[in-house]
Amino acid sequence: MTAPPPLARLTVRLRQQRRLRRGVLLLAASALLVPSAAGCVTVDGAEALIPSVKQSDAQQVLDHFAQVNNEANAQLDASLNDGIETGALGAIDQAGIKARHINDPAGNPGYQQLRFSDAHFLIPQQRGWPKWFIADTASNRDTERWLMVFTRNSSSEPWRAEYLTTLPQSQLPQFATDASGYVEPVPVSGSGLVVQPDQLSAQYAAYLQQGDKGSAVFADGNDTSGLRQQRRTQYAPTSQLVTQFADEPADPSQYPPVALRLTDGSALVFFTTHHVMRQTVAQGPVKITDPDINALMQGTPNKSVTFNKIAEELVRVPAAASGGKVVFVNRIEGLVSVTGQ
């Protein structure tokens, strides 16, 4: 069979595609990062140190999310989902709803309504934008706690869910709080951690590509050494099929990490990465049996299929003074597009 293109070419192509997609957003997002003039205090929180959201408003945000999420998934309407989700979570769910709509254009009348209960809110005091808060809630989906990061870039924007992870109640960490009960946000740089939150995405992508030679900050586990081992064994090349992987960090202006301090000085950090898996066969066409993958397919899979994925990660990062390694708490990876060639 003809050898597939080098992995480096996949990585370059991924970067080129990412630049095209983020071009318009980059200018707007970069404006949010410009330091503001000292000494100004504004009511909307552009300069003042204020809670990111009121408790009562946070509950309304969660209730609104549940309502619109149920409508979007029952009707399989991705435009509804776009109003309540963003970032990695939004990209994954948008693709899923789009695929299911193509296969079931009449919607999903049997959809089980999502309901939240026993919600608690982790609210930081923040200056400037973007602002975020976390809903820690039970649901009717399982027995685990849902941690949902809601964010917005200005007071005129709606709150959208950017990250979602689930954890057993027993695994919830102890969050550092001030005397008023507000959690402590961790800056994405200058954080006093073994890895800065805004460097985690690049470090993880390098690790997946090269192991400890790429980055030696991650502890062994299912999402680190286990994932690299799975790629080597489950996707080992054969005379009929070759699988290649390319991993790339997410643009922090489009997919900003969110970090909050824990009582022991470490931090819980949400971040995003991009991943490509390309499979090339000796003799085509490539057979795809999953209807959702076929629904997202662009092009014709004569010889190869390229799967573009995005992942949202949750890790525990130790304080620099204590040393130690970054430990994965949870990871959700989802397909966002497929291309056949």
N, C-alpha and C positions, 0 to 999 in steps of 0.2 A: 504494500500500500504506500501511497505517497505520504511523506512525513508532513504532519501539520505545521502551521506557522509557529515560530518560536514563541515561548511564553512572554518574552519581552515585548513582542509585537502586540499581543493581546493587552498588555498593561498600557502601552502607548495609546492604543485605540480606545481603551476605557477612559483614559484621561482626557482624550480629545472629545469624546461624547459627553463627559461630565462637564467640561468647560462650556460646551454649547448649551447644555441644559441650564447651567447656573448663571450664565452671563448676565441676564437681566436682573436676577435676584441679587447678584453680588454687589452691584452699585448701591442698591437700596439698603442691603444689610451692612455694608461698610460704613454707611453714614451713621448707623447706630453705634458704631464703635469709636467715633470721634470724641475725645474727651471734652467735657463741657467746661465752661468758664467757672472758675472758683467763686464761691460766695453767693451764688444764686440759689434761691429756694422757690420751688414752684409747687402748686397744689397737686398737679397730676403725678408727681413723683419723678420728674426728670432729674431733679437734683436732691430733693429731700429724702432723708432716710425714713421710709414708711413701710408698713406691712404691704406685701405684694397684693393682698386681697383681704377683704373682710371675711370672717367665718361664714356669715349668712350668705354672702355672695358666692363663696366657694361651693356651698351646698347647691345653690341655684345653678352654677356651672355644671356640676356633676349631674343634676337632674336633667338639665337641658341636653347634656351629652347622651344620656340614656334614651331620652325621647327621640332625638334625631338619629341616633345609631339604630334604634329599632325600626324607624321608618326607612332608613337607607338600606338595611339588610332585608327587610320584608319586600320592599319595592325593587331591590337591586339597583338603586340609583346612586351612582358614584358622586354626582354633583351635591347631593345632600351630605355625604360623608366628608366632602371637601370643606364644609363649613365648620366641622367639629374636630378634624384631625389634621396634623401637619407632620413634617419631619419623616423619620423612618417609619413610625407607626402609620402615618397617613399614606406613604408610598406603598407599603405592604397591603393595607386594607383596600386602597383604591384599585390596585391590580386584581385583588381577589374578587371584589364586587364587579369589576368590569368583566372578568372572565365568566363569572356566574350569570351575569346579565346576558351575555352572548349566548350561553347555553340554555338559559331560561328567561327569555325576554318578558314573559308575563309576570315575573317576580317569584317570590318564595312565600306563598300563603301559609306554609307550615312552619315558618320561622318561629323559634322560641324567643319570646320577649326577654331582653336582658333587664334585670332588676338589681339595684344596689341596696345595701343595708349596712347599718352600723359604721357609717363613714366617719373618719377622723381626718383632719387636714393638717399637713405639715407646711406651715407658712413662715417664710423668712421675712426679715426686714431688708429692703434693698433700695439702692439709689439707681436712677437711670433705667434704661431699657436694654434688652427685654427683661420682663419679670416672669417669675414662675411660682407655682406652688404644687404640692403633691397631695393627691387624694389617696388615703389608705382605707380601703373599703372591702367589705364582703360582697359577694354576688351570688346569684342563683345558678351560676355555671359550675362551681366546684367549692371545695371547702377551704381553698387557699385565700390569702389576702391579696387584693389587687393594689399595686402601687402605680398610679397614673400621674404623669407629669403634665401639667397644663401650663401653657406659656402664651404670651402675646407680646408684640413689639411696640405697642403704643396704647394709650387709653381709648383710642377710637377703634381698635381692633377687637374682635371677639376672642375669648379664650379658646384655645384648641389643645387637644391632647397630643403630645409630642412623643412620649415614651409610655410603654406599658410593660409591666412585669408582674409575675405572680410568685408568692412565697408562702410557705406554711407559717402559721402564726408563730410557731416556736423558733423560726429562723429570722424573724424581724429584729434588726439591730436596735441598739439604744442610741437615739439621736440626741445630740447636744442641743440644749435650749438655753435661752436667757431667762432672766427673772420673770419676764412676762409670758413665757411659754413659746416664744418664736424660735424656730430652728435656725441654725447658723449656716448660711450659704458659704461655699468655698469658692474663692476666685479660680478661674480657669488657668491662671498662671500666677506664680509667686504664692503657691498654696501651702508650702511646707510639707508636701507629700513626696514620696519616693519617685513619683511620676506626676507631672503637671496634667490636670484633666484635659487640657487642649492638646496634649501630646499622646494620649492613650490610643487614639485611632491610628495614628501613624506607627506607633510602637507595635500594636497588635497586627496590623497588616504586614509589617516587616517580620514579625515572629512567624506568622503563618507561612510566609514565603521561605524563610531561612532558618527557622528554629531559634535557638539561643544565639546564633551568629547574627541574626537580625535584631533581636532584643532579648535580653536575659532577665526581664523584670517580672515575668509571669510564672506563677506556680503551676505545677503539673495539675491536670484535671481534664474533664470531658471536653471542655471548649478550648483547650490549649494543646497539650501533648496528645490527648485522645483524638482530637480532630485531625491533627497532622497524621497520626497513625491510621485513622480511618481512610484518609485520602490515599495513603500508600497501599493499603490492603484492598479495600472495597473497590477502588478505582485503579488498580494495577493495570498497566497496559497489556494488551493481548495482540495477536496478529490481526484481529478483526476490529478492535476498538482502542482508541487512545483518548484519554481524558486529561485536560490541562486546567490549571487553576491560576487565576490572577486575583490578587487582593490589593485594595487601595483604600487609603484613609478618606474619610468624608470631609468635605469642606466645612470647617467650623463656623463659617458665617451662614451657611445654609442649614447645617445640622449641628447646632451648638451643644456641647456637653452640659450636663447639669450635675452639680456636686453639692453635697451637704455633709457637714461634720458629724462624726459620731463621738460618743463620750470618751473613748480612749484616744482621741486625737487623729484617728484614721478618717477616711471619708468614703461615702457611698457615691459612686459616679455612674451616671448614664452617658453612653456615647454611641456613635454610629460608625459602621464601616460598609464598604462596597465590595462585592465579590462577583467574579465571573467564573463559570465552569463551561468549558467548551469540549464537546465530544465529537470526534471524527471517526467515521467508519471506513473500512477498506472497500466495501461495496454498498452503495446506497440503493434506494433512499433510506433515511433514518425513520424508523417506525416509532411514533408517539401514540401511546394508548390513553394517556390522561386527558380527559376532555378540557380541563381548565388550561393545561399547557397548550393544547391545540388552539384554544380560543385566543390566547395571547400571541400566537405565532405570527411573526412577520417574515416574509420571504418563503422559500421552499427548501425544506431540509433534504437536499439531494445527497450531500456528503457529510454535513456537520450541523450541529445545533449549539448555539451559544445561549446560556442561561445567565441573565443578569439578575443578581440578588442584592438585597440590602439587609443588614442585620442591626438590631438594637441590643446593646450589651449593658449589663449591670455588673459592676465590679466593686470590690472593697480594696481601697488603696491605703496602705499603711503610712503613718507619718514618717518623714525622712529620718527623724531622730531615732526611731525605733527599728528602722530597717525592715527586712521582710520583703515579701513579694506580693504582687497584685493577684488577688483571688477572684475568680469568676463566681458570681452569685446566680446569674441567669443570662441566657442568650436566646433571642428569637430571630431567626433568619427567614426571609420570605422572598418569593419570586416576584419581580416587578416587570420583566419583559423577556421575550424569547425571540431569537432570530435564527432562521434556517438558511443554509447556503448550499 
